[in-house]
Structures are given as structure tokens and as C-alpha cells.
Amino acid sequence: MRPQQNPMVLVSPELLVLLMKRDGDGQPVSVRDLADAAGCHPSKIDALRNGRRKTSLYDEAVAIARRLGVDLLVLWQHAGRTVQAPAEPPFHMTAVPA
């Protein structure tokens, strides 16, 4: 799985709703506006707000946080690995023939 596709977990639906009431400029952000910024369907934002959905793709999570004017980890947390595992073991861990 590529790192940019790792799912992000929403910290709190209530926090998302609260942040949508006043963005960084003090203006409300609609479900449609947030969906447009994230490049997803408005039903996904609605499901996140209502707690029916807890995860989003990394790129969408970044776009949502940016549109709301907060740091990514204020609203989201990583799910699973945040870095790719090495494709092959490092040299010092390679088996030596007996």
C-alpha cells in the first residue's frame, strides 16, 4: 500500500462538526464545500459528520484539514503503518550461508 493511500481515522465527528461551523476565516463550511475541497462525494462528508464512517484516504484527510484551517493531526490520526516496510531486509540482516 502506498503511504498516500493509508487510511486516516477521524478523531471525533463532533470536532468535525464544530470546525465546520467556523473555519480559519470565521465562516461556516458546508458539506458540499468540504466535499469539493476533498474531491469526494458530499455523502462521505455527511457520513463522517454523523459517525457512520470513521476513515478517509490520506489525500482527502489532508484536504479536509487544510480547508478547515487546522493541522492534519488535530482532526485525524494515522491508521496502520505510516511508512512502507522495506522491500528486502537490510544487508546486516541477510542470512549467511553455513
Salt bridges, closest charged atoms under 4 A:
ASP23 OD2 - ARG67 NH1 2.92
ASP33 OD2 - ARG67 NH2 2.56
ASP46 OD2 - ARG52 NH2 3.24
GLU60 OE1 - LYS44 NZ 2.36
